[in-house]
């Protein structure tokens, strides 16, 4: 692929604050975007995410009062996604979920599962101290979720679709809505971010970034 095509996509991408409500993303294009999320890398390959695609406007409106950073995007986006990150009960090294994942998804033999579990236990207990608090584990899971977010936004830009990542929300309030109205078990998942997709209704501002020599240090 021509490298310029990829750079052009990065130049095209911006945090679109309002979309054309009449312009709809095709089923094929959005399936492509979701596939890039599914194929995204994650630590140990454990995929600590779940993606809720919220198309029913009544459900979007339940999120709106607590999402101050999505006032223009939630009502106008063609597609609106809420990313959930796994919490400690699902991600602990000794959880049944992790054991089953290594067996059924990663298709590892028993001896590999035993070795990998030991490495994962050390990683959680002492390398990153993820078991010190619920928040430490959740924040680590969110880091993985952001890899998928970046891939979705880049993929969307490559096919001419706009996006906007949204962290402007009251986390506890949104979690409560997800539990009450979306059936999310808050002992297992919490909201990591929201992500809106659609087509811009007006041209964005000029993209500004620091020069490369200010952000890269060669040693």
Secondary structure, 3 states (H helix, E strand, C coil): CCHHHHHHHHHHCCECCCECCCCCCCHHHHHHHHHHHHCCCCHHHCCCEEEEECCCHHHHHHHHCCCHHHCCHHHHCCEEEEEEEECHHHHCCCCHHHHHHHHHHCCCCHHHHHHHHHHHHHHHHHHCCHHHCHHHHHHHHHHHHHHHHHHHHHHHHHCCCEEEEECCCCHHHHHHHHHHHHCCCCCCEEEEEEEEEECECCCCCCCCCCCHHHHCCCC
